Amino acid sequence: MAKLFIIVGPSGCGKTSLVKNLVKKIDKLNVSISCTTRVPRANEKDGVNYFFITKDEFIKIKNQNEFIEYAKVFGNYYGSNRKHVEDMLVKGNDVILEIDWQGARQIKQRFAKAISIFILPPSIEALKQRLDARNQDNKDIINKRMQASVSEIKHFNEFDYLVVNDNFEDAIEKISSIIYSKRLTLDIQTKKYKNLIKKLLSTQNSI
């Protein structure tokens, strides 16, 4: 009964920071660690931020149909390992995937009940400021990311929920509300409280 959540948004919208805080804030919520062929940044660790693999390794995994989604972004491949995600779901933990709109489409085709959330920046100016402040890419890469961001935003209407990351704490609360509400659906609560419901209904003849 665990849920699969998808977080998507343009580069620089703050989705990575949002996901990190959501995992700390909400119990039984795990983030799926993606595989990538890109080079690790200075502050990144293998198995923590990403599973850093070679292009040949990535293609081998893809050909074995072991990715539930994958995409090529800025010349690098990214993908979510099927077993990694399914193992967490089987253990009863909700899983959150931070991916792009291409990956979200693939997930929706395979997991129709996945809940998708699109993150918008408060403005294009704010998006560029955040990319500059990260100090991770050169000017050419930042310009490419800005162009890609506009293209990504065009797909916002393919998602279940839309959250603007203007105030960080406010955005965290809104996404948390979405996650908590999905844990209170009838199917989940019926399974969780089946013994209580059975006991309550069994008292009908004694009233």
C-alpha positions as CSV (number, residue, x, y, z in Angstrom):
1,M,0.0,0.0,0.0
2,A,3.1,2.3,-0.1
3,K,2.9,5.2,-2.4
4,L,5.2,6.4,-5.2
5,F,5.7,10.2,-5.4
6,I,7.3,12.0,-8.3
7,I,8.9,15.5,-7.8
8,V,9.7,17.4,-11.0
9,G,10.7,20.9,-11.7
10,P,13.3,23.0,-13.7
11,S,16.9,23.0,-12.7
12,G,17.3,25.6,-9.9
13,C,13.8,25.4,-8.6
14,G,14.9,23.9,-5.3
15,K,13.5,20.4,-5.7
16,T,16.6,18.7,-4.3
17,S,16.6,20.7,-1.1
18,L,12.8,20.1,-0.8
19,V,13.2,16.4,-1.1
20,K,16.0,16.3,1.4
21,N,13.9,18.1,4.0
22,L,10.8,16.1,3.2
23,V,12.7,12.8,3.9
24,K,13.9,14.2,7.2
25,K,10.5,15.6,8.2
26,I,8.2,12.7,7.2
27,D,8.6,9.1,8.6
28,K,8.6,6.1,6.3
29,L,9.5,8.3,3.3
30,N,12.5,7.3,1.3
31,V,14.2,9.0,-1.6
32,S,15.2,6.8,-4.6
33,I,18.8,7.3,-5.5
34,S,19.2,7.5,-9.3
35,C,22.0,6.2,-11.4
36,T,23.9,8.7,-13.6
37,T,26.8,8.8,-16.0
38,R,27.8,12.3,-15.2
39,V,30.9,13.1,-13.1
40,P,30.3,13.7,-9.4
41,R,30.5,17.2,-8.1
42,A,32.8,18.2,-5.3
43,N,30.3,17.7,-2.6
44,E,28.6,14.5,-3.9
45,K,29.1,11.0,-2.8
46,D,28.4,7.7,-4.6
47,G,25.4,5.9,-3.2
48,V,24.3,9.1,-1.4
49,N,23.5,11.6,-4.1
50,Y,23.6,9.3,-7.0
51,F,25.0,5.9,-8.1
52,F,27.8,7.1,-10.4
53,I,28.3,4.6,-13.2
54,T,29.9,4.5,-16.7
55,K,27.9,4.9,-19.9
56,D,28.5,1.2,-20.8
57,E,27.2,0.2,-17.4
58,F,24.1,2.4,-17.8
59,I,23.4,1.0,-21.3
60,K,23.7,-2.6,-20.0
61,I,21.2,-1.9,-17.2
62,K,18.9,-0.2,-19.6
63,N,19.0,-3.1,-22.1
64,Q,18.2,-5.5,-19.3
65,N,15.0,-3.4,-18.6
66,E,16.1,-2.7,-15.0
67,F,15.3,1.0,-15.1
68,I,11.7,2.1,-14.5
69,E,12.6,5.4,-16.1
70,Y,15.6,7.0,-17.7
71,A,16.5,10.1,-19.7
72,K,19.4,11.8,-21.3
73,V,20.0,15.3,-19.9
74,F,22.8,17.7,-21.0
75,G,24.7,14.7,-22.5
76,N,24.5,12.6,-19.4
77,Y,22.2,9.6,-18.7
78,Y,20.0,9.4,-15.6
79,G,17.8,6.4,-14.5
80,S,15.9,4.9,-11.6
81,N,16.7,1.3,-10.8
82,R,13.5,-0.8,-10.7
83,K,14.6,-3.2,-7.9
84,H,15.9,-0.3,-5.7
85,V,12.4,1.4,-5.9
86,E,10.3,-1.8,-5.6
87,D,12.3,-3.1,-2.6
88,M,11.4,0.1,-0.6
89,L,7.8,0.0,-1.6
90,V,7.5,-3.7,-0.6
91,K,8.8,-2.8,2.9
92,G,5.9,-0.4,3.2
93,N,7.9,2.8,2.8
94,D,6.6,5.6,0.5
95,V,9.2,6.5,-2.2
96,I,9.9,9.9,-3.6
97,L,11.6,10.2,-7.1
98,E,13.3,13.4,-8.1
99,I,13.3,13.2,-11.9
100,D,12.5,15.2,-15.0
101,W,9.3,15.3,-17.0
102,Q,10.5,12.6,-19.5
103,G,11.0,10.2,-16.6
104,A,7.7,11.2,-15.0
105,R,5.9,10.2,-18.2
106,Q,7.5,6.8,-18.1
107,I,6.7,6.3,-14.5
108,K,3.0,7.2,-15.1
109,Q,2.8,4.5,-17.8
110,R,4.1,1.8,-15.5
111,F,2.8,3.1,-12.1
112,A,-0.6,4.6,-12.9
113,K,-1.2,5.4,-9.2
114,A,2.0,7.4,-8.8
115,I,1.4,10.9,-7.4
116,S,3.2,13.6,-9.4
117,I,4.1,17.0,-8.1
118,F,5.5,19.8,-10.3
119,I,7.7,22.6,-8.6
120,L,7.6,26.0,-10.1
121,P,10.1,28.9,-9.3
122,P,8.5,32.2,-8.3
123,S,10.1,33.8,-11.4
124,I,12.7,33.3,-14.2
125,E,14.9,35.8,-12.4
126,A,14.8,33.8,-9.2
127,L,15.6,30.7,-11.1
128,K,18.7,32.2,-12.7
129,Q,19.9,33.7,-9.4
130,R,19.6,30.2,-7.8
131,L,21.6,28.6,-10.6
132,D,24.3,31.3,-10.3
133,A,24.4,31.0,-6.5
134,R,25.1,27.2,-6.7
135,N,28.4,28.0,-8.4
136,Q,28.5,24.6,-9.9
137,D,28.3,25.3,-13.7
138,N,29.9,27.7,-16.1
139,K,28.0,30.4,-17.9
140,D,27.3,28.3,-21.0
141,I,25.9,25.4,-19.0
142,I,23.7,27.9,-16.9
143,N,22.3,29.3,-20.2
144,K,21.5,25.9,-21.4
145,R,19.8,25.0,-18.1
146,M,17.8,28.2,-18.4
147,Q,16.6,27.3,-21.9
148,A,15.8,23.7,-20.8
149,S,13.9,25.1,-17.7
150,V,11.5,27.0,-19.9
151,S,10.9,23.8,-22.0
152,E,10.4,21.8,-18.8
153,I,7.9,24.3,-17.3
154,K,5.7,23.8,-20.4
155,H,4.9,20.3,-19.1
156,F,3.5,21.4,-15.7
157,N,-0.1,20.5,-16.7
158,E,0.8,16.8,-17.0
159,F,1.1,16.6,-13.2
160,D,-1.4,16.0,-10.4
161,Y,-0.2,18.9,-8.1
162,L,1.5,22.2,-8.6
163,V,3.6,23.9,-5.9
164,V,5.4,27.2,-6.2
165,N,8.7,27.3,-4.3
166,D,8.7,31.0,-3.3
167,N,8.8,30.5,0.4
168,F,10.8,27.3,1.2
169,E,9.0,26.4,4.5
170,D,5.6,27.0,2.9
171,A,6.5,24.8,0.0
172,I,7.6,22.0,2.4
173,E,4.2,22.3,4.2
174,K,2.3,22.1,1.0
175,I,4.1,19.0,-0.3
176,S,3.9,17.4,3.2
177,S,0.1,17.9,3.1
178,I,-0.1,16.1,-0.2
179,I,1.9,13.2,1.1
180,Y,-0.1,12.9,4.4
181,S,-3.4,13.2,2.5
182,K,-2.5,10.2,0.3
183,R,-1.8,8.2,3.4
184,L,-5.4,8.8,4.6
185,T,-7.2,7.4,1.6
186,L,-9.9,4.8,2.1
187,D,-8.0,1.8,0.8
188,I,-5.0,2.5,3.1
189,Q,-7.0,3.3,6.2
190,T,-9.3,0.3,5.7
191,K,-6.3,-2.0,5.6
192,K,-4.6,-0.3,8.5
193,Y,-7.7,-0.4,10.8
194,K,-9.3,-3.6,9.5
195,N,-9.3,-5.2,13.0
196,L,-10.9,-2.1,14.5
197,I,-13.5,-1.9,11.8
198,K,-14.3,-5.5,12.2
199,K,-14.7,-5.1,16.0
200,L,-16.9,-2.0,15.6
201,L,-19.2,-3.7,13.1
202,S,-19.4,-6.9,15.2
203,T,-21.1,-4.9,18.0
204,Q,-24.1,-4.1,15.8
205,N,-26.3,-6.9,17.2
206,S,-25.5,-6.1,20.8
207,I,-26.7,-2.5,20.6
